[in-house]
Amino acid sequence: MEVLYSSTRSKGNPVKASEAILQGLPEDGGLFVPDHIPALDKSLKELAGMTYQETAYEVMKLFLTDFTEEELKTCIERAYDSKFDTEAIAPLTEAGGAWYLELFHGSTIAFKDMALSILPHLMITAARKNHIRDEIVILTATSGDTGKAALAGFANVEGTRIIVFYPKNGVSPIQEKQMVTQKGDNTLVVGIHGNFDDAQTGVKKMFADRKLAEQMRAEGFRFSSANSINIGRLVPQICYYVYAYATLLKEGKIKEGERINVVVPTGNFGNILAAFYAKNMGLPIGKLICASNENKVLYDFFATGTYDKNREFVLTSSPSMDILISSNLERLIYRIVGNDADKNKELMAALSGQGKYEITEEMKKGLADFYGGYASEEETAAEIARLYHSCGYVIDTHTAVASAVYGKYAAETGDGTKTVIASTASPFKFTRSVMNAIDKKYNAMGDFELVDELSKIANTAVPWAIEEIRSAPVVHDRQCDVDKMEDTVKAFLHL
């Protein structure tokens, strides 16, 4: 059955998957959502016998229904190849009473690789299918990881350009070095004087600017997005939850049909929304545990039903989660208001105007699958130390937030359901925070000294993504104020 995509904010004509991927965002500023969540058409037992690539096809074919089998399999084959340092693509490691789903084995050592390795291929295929000759300009805001993964995916891809905005003082040194050393004639990286929410708001404004769109079309350009607001980012993320369940079943860790819980460190809400979609496809998931850092806007939302971004923005050791406007939450809100675009638009207008909105008691029932928790900076560091000293397993700061929240959840509820924790980045990406958590003696070391020391204590080779930036020259040194983002884009495109 064909899946069509419509906006969360209007009842306009639905579009095919390829059109939604190309467009990135609907013109009304909403997000594309599927008209229904398709059910898995392979049994869990069948899925347990599949490779990651085969699993990805079985999931994505159900959402991207206007792609042919050959088109989709070619995109998957090109995405999940030797760029990943393990054939499993997304292996599971058992440690401390849970399974860590390692989503950082791609070329930029963060979970964004799982979707951004395939998005360029989906986008170019979609452009051909829709007879688009314009150059596609990927416009992206990043809180640290999306930027590098998108740059790596789109660098030197014919028919595309990519512009990444990041908060100048809001990412780790390794994250920044990865972005500013990116090669590629079609790439631009800009540090803004503001936080991630400022960058994301600026990008959304440009997407919604019809005058700018007309100016770009006249010169042969069109915007698209590599953020998780693009449905072409979200659908590939569903695959690894299905694969994780199938792996546990294959290894005899669970019985067919047995429920598992899933814990996700959450900022923009896309990664946990993908798990929610997987559950609604029929994957036996019990609780979806949403883990926040000290920017606990989602924790408060699940606790009270009020989403309120009017609070101090906290810079933490888990910067990819330093977000106060969780864009993908809108897709869940749309669902729990009964797919009522007008009601959803009203709530989003309140968020834009007053900085908050409140859902009804009836809508709260739609959140029953979720549990919200958060971890302080101290708890995050303590969790890294606990796991390392108890079993020698080293996790990054974002994964530590999720792991700490899982510990709180288990203690509070007594729920002994087997649990998968999304491990969203390599500890090598946040070496200073990780090593300081393990032992304060490391504080005096330089960034790359810490990398080598982490390699020793974790008994793990330094990833190539880190090795290649040790001596790489800075290619991008541009900065701008938030109100100059559009001017920066126009200058890059010579508009």
N, C-alpha and C positions, 0 to 999 in steps of 0.2 A: 504494500500500500504506500502511495507516495506521501512523503512528509513535506509540507509547505511551511513557510516561515512568515510570520507577521510581526508588526511592531507591538511593544508593550504599551504604547501610548495612543494608538489610533486603530480604527477598524478598516484601514485601507486594503488594497488588493494584496493578497499574499504572494510571496515570491518563491522561486525554487531555491534549493540549497546553494547552487553555484552563484546565483544572483546575490543571495544574502552574504556569502563569503566575500564576493567582490566589493559589495557596497560597504561592508563593515558595520556601519550604523544606518538605521533608517533616517530619513530626512527630518522626522519630527523629534529627533533627539532620544528616542527610546532605544530598546534593544530588540534584536530579532529573537523570537522564540518559536519552537516547533508547534504545529497545530495539534500534535499528540506525541506522547512518548511511546515509541514502538517497543513491542515485547521482544526479548531474545528469542530467536527461532532455532537455536541449537540448545541441546540439553547441557547441563553443567558437566556431565560426564564427557560429552563430546568436546566441550571447550577445554577440559583438563588434558586432552591429548594434543592440544595445538601449540604452535610456537607463538611468540608475541605478534609477529607479523600476521599470522593466520587469525588470531584473536581480534586484532585491530580491524581486519577486513570484515569479520562477522558483525562487529559492533557498528562500524562506520557505514557499511552498506545500508543499514536500516535508517540512518539519518540523512545521508547524502544520496538521496534516491535518484537524482538526475545524472549522477556520474555512472558511467558504464563500469562493468566488472574490470575490464582491462585498464581503464583510466585510474580507478581507485587502487587496484593492485600495483600499478606502476608507481603511483605516488607513495604508497606504503613501502615498496621495495627501495625506492630512492631515499626515503627518510630514515628508515631503521636499518642502517647498514654499519659499516666499519667506523662510522662517527662515534658509535657507542663502544665502550671498552669491554663489554660483556655480551655474549650471545643472548643471554636472557633478557637484555634491554632494561628490564625493571626487576632485579632480583629481590628476594625477601631474605632478611637476616633475623634470626631469632635471638633476642637479647632481653634480659631482665623481665621475662614473663610476657612479652609481646613480640609481634613480628613487625620489623621496620621495612617498609616498602621503599627501596632505594631508587629514587627517581632522578639521580644525579650522575648517571654514567654516560651522559652525552657530551658534546663538544664544549659546552660552557659550564659543566658540572652543577647544574641546577635543574629543577623539575620543568622549567619552561622549555627545555630542549625537547621534552616528550611531545609537545604540540608544535613548537616552532620549527622543528625539523621537517614537518610535513606541510605546514601552512604555505610556504612559497610554492610548493608543487601543486597543492590544491588551487591556489590562486591563479597560477599561470594556466592550469588546465581549465579553470572556470572562465578565464578571459578568452581563451580560444573557443570554448563552447558558446560563449555569448557574443562572439565576433567583435570583441573590444580591441581597438587599436591604440587607445590612449596609453600613455605611460602611467603605470600605477605608482602612486606616491604613498608609501607606508608611513603613517604619522602615529607615533607611539610615545606615551608617557611611561616612565619606569620608576619603580621604587628600588631598583637594583638589578634584578635578574632578567626580567623581560627584555630590557634594552640590549644586553649582550647577546642573548639567545636569538632575538629578532635580527640583530646586525649580522650574526654569523649565518643565519638562514638566508637573508636577502642580499648579502654582499655580492656584488658583480652578477646578480641574476638579471639577465637581459629583460628589458621592458619594465624595470622597477627602479625606484629610488627609495631610500629609507632615511627618515629623520627621527632621532630619538632625543627626547627631553628628559633630564633627570635632575633631582634636587642636588645642587652643587655640594652641600655639606650634609647630605642625608643618606649616603651609601658608604659601604666599607671601602677601605683603600684598595683592596683586591678587585672589588666590583668596579670601581672607577677606572682602575688601570686596565681592566679587561675592555671597557668601552672605549676609552680615549686612545687606545692603541689599535683599534679596529681599522684594517685596510679596506679598500674598495672605493672606486671613483664615484659610486652611487650612494655613499654613506655620509651622514652628518650627525654628529653628537654634540648636544648643547647642554651645559649646566645652567639651570635657572636659579635665580636668587629667590628661593621659596621652597615649599615642601612638595611632596608628591601630589597631594590634593590640588595644589595650585597648578602643577603640570598637567594633571588629568583634566581639570576644569578648562584650562587653556586649549587643550587638544579637542575636547568636546565642543567648545565654542567654534573652533575652525570647521569642524565637521558640520555644524548646524548653520554656517554662514553661506547662504545661497549666492550672495554677490561674489564671494571668494570662489565658490564652485564654478560659477559662470566664467569668471576670469581664467580659472585653470583650464576648463574645457576648451576655451578659445585658443589656448596655447598647447592643447593636446595632453593635459594631465587630468587625473582623477585621484581623489583620496581613497585609501582603504586603511584598515586598522590591523595591527598585530597584537593588540591587547586582548585580554580574555573577554572583552566585550564583543569580539568577533566570534560568531558561531563556529567558524573554522578552527578556532583555538579551543573552544569548549568541547566539541565532539571528540577529538582525539584524547582528551583527558579522561573520558569515560572508560576508555579501553583498558587502562592499567588497573582499575579497580576490578574489572571482570577478570583480567589476567591474574591478579593477586589471589582472588578467590579460587580460580581454577588451579593455580599452583599449589595452594594449601590442600585442595582436594586430591590432586595428583600425588602429593607427597604423603597422603594419609593423615594429615594433621587435623582435618575435619571430615565429617561425613557429608554425603550429598544432601543438600537442602538445609544443612546446619547453618544457623545464623552467625554472622560475625559482626563486631562493632568496628567502626572506622573512625580514626582521629585525624583531623587535618589542621595544621597551623594555618590560620586564615587572616587575610588582609582584605583583598578585593572580592572574596567570596566565590571566585570561579572554580577553584579546585574542589571545594566541598560541594558546590552545586553539581559538579560532574558526578560525584559519589551519589548524590541525591537522585540524579537522572538514572544512574546505574541501578539503584534500588528500585526505581519505578519501572525499569525494564524487566524486573523480575529477579535481580540478584539478591540473594538472601542476606541483606544487611539489616541489623537491628538498629542501634543508635548511631547517629552521625554526630560525633563530638567535635564541636567547633571551638578551637583553641585560639585565644587572643593573647597578645602581649599587653603592656600597660596602656596602649591605646585601645581600651576595651569597649569600644562602641558596640561591637556585636554581642559581647557578653551581656552588656546592659540591655540590649534589644531583646535578647532571648529571655532575660529575667523579668523585664517590665512590659514589653510590647511597645516601647517608645524608642524610636531611633533618633538620637540627638547628637549631632556633630559639634555642638557648641561646647567645646571643652579645650583644655590645653593640649596641644600637639606635643607628644613625647618622642624624643629621639632615643631609640633603644638599641640594644645589641642585635636585634632581629629586624633590620631596617626594611626588609621587603614586606613586613607587616605593619609598618608605620603609616597607617591609612585611616582616615576618619570618614571617608565617603566610599563605602563598599559597593562599587557599581553593579556587580552581578547579583546583589541581593534583590535588585529590581525584578529580575526574572522570577525569583521565588515569590515576591510580593504580588506580582501579576497573577501567579498561579493561585495564591491563597485568597485573592479577591474574586475568584471565580472567573479568571481570564477577562475581567472587566477593564478594558483599556481606559475608559473615562475615569473610573475610580482610582486606578493606578496613577494616571496622569495627575490627578488631584493631589495624591500623596507625594509624588515627586516634585510637584510645584511647591508644596509646603516645605520640603527639604531644601529646595533651592532658595525659597524666600525667607523662611524663619529658621532654617537649619535643622528642622526636626519634623517628625510626623509620628502619629500614634495609630496603631492598628486596633481593630475591634476585638472583643472577646471571641466572636465567631471565627475571625481570622486567626487568632492565636491557636485554635485547634489544628490548623494546618501546619503548625510548627512542632507537632508531637514527635516527629522523627529526630528532632535536634536536641542537643544538650550544649549549653554554652558554659565555657570555663575560661579562666585566664591565669597567667603566671606572671609574677613580678620579675624584675631583673635578678633579684637575689635567688628566687626559686629556679629561674632558668639556668643560672650558673651552677647552682647546687645540683641540678639534675644532670648536667654534663659531667660533673665530678662524680656523682653517685654511679652513673652507668659505667664510666671509665674504671673507677676503682673497684667496682663489684664484678665486672666481667670483661674489661679491656676494650669495650666497644666505644668508639668516639663518634659523637653526633654534633651537628652544627647547632647554632643558637635557635633557629626556627623550629627544627625538629625537637629541640629540648623544651620549647614552649609546649608543643603537643604532648611530649612524653610526661612533663610535669602535670599538665591538665588531666591526662589519662590517670595518673596516680591519684589525683584528687577525686576524680569521678569514681574510680573503683572503691576508694575508701568511703566515699559518701553514700554510694548506692549498694555496695556489696555485689555488684554485677560481675560475675565471673566469666562472661562471654568472651570467647577468643577474640583477640583484637589486633587489627592492622593499623599501624601508625605511618602516615605519609611522611617519609623522610625527604624533605624538599630541596636540600642543598648539601654539597660536600662540606665537611668541616674545614677543608683547605680554603674555602672561600671566606671564612671568618676566623682566621687563625688566631688573631690576637685575643678576641673574646673567648674563644674555645680554650686556648692554652692558659690564659689567666684564670679561667674557671677551674682548670685542673690543678694549677699550682701558681701562686703569685710570683714565684721566682723567675718566671718567663717574661715578666713585664719589661725587663731591660733590653730584651732582644729586638732586633729589627724585623720587619715584616717577613722577609724571605729567610732569615735565620729561623724564625718561628715555623715556617713551612717545612724546613728540613728537620726540625726537632719533632714536629707533629708526625712526619713520616716515620721517624724512629719509634716513637712511643706507640703509634697505632699499627706499626708493622705493615705499612701500606705505601706503595710507590706514590711519589708526587704526581698528580694528574698532569697530562700534557697541557691542559688549559692554563695551568699555573706556570709550568716550565717556559712556555712560549712568551710570557709577558715579563719574565725576569729582566730582560735587557731590551725589550721592544720599545721603539721610540714613540713618543706621544704624537699622534696624528691630528687629534681634535682638541683644541684648547678654547673653543668659543664658549662664552657665557652671555646670558641676557637676563633682563628683568622680565617678570611675568607678562607685563603689558607689551613687550616687544617680541613675543613668540611668533605672531603672525608675520611681522616684518622680517624676522629671521628666515622663516619658510619661504617668503616671497624672494628674498635675496638669493637663496640656494637654488630656486627654480628660475631665477632671472625674470620674474614677473614684473 
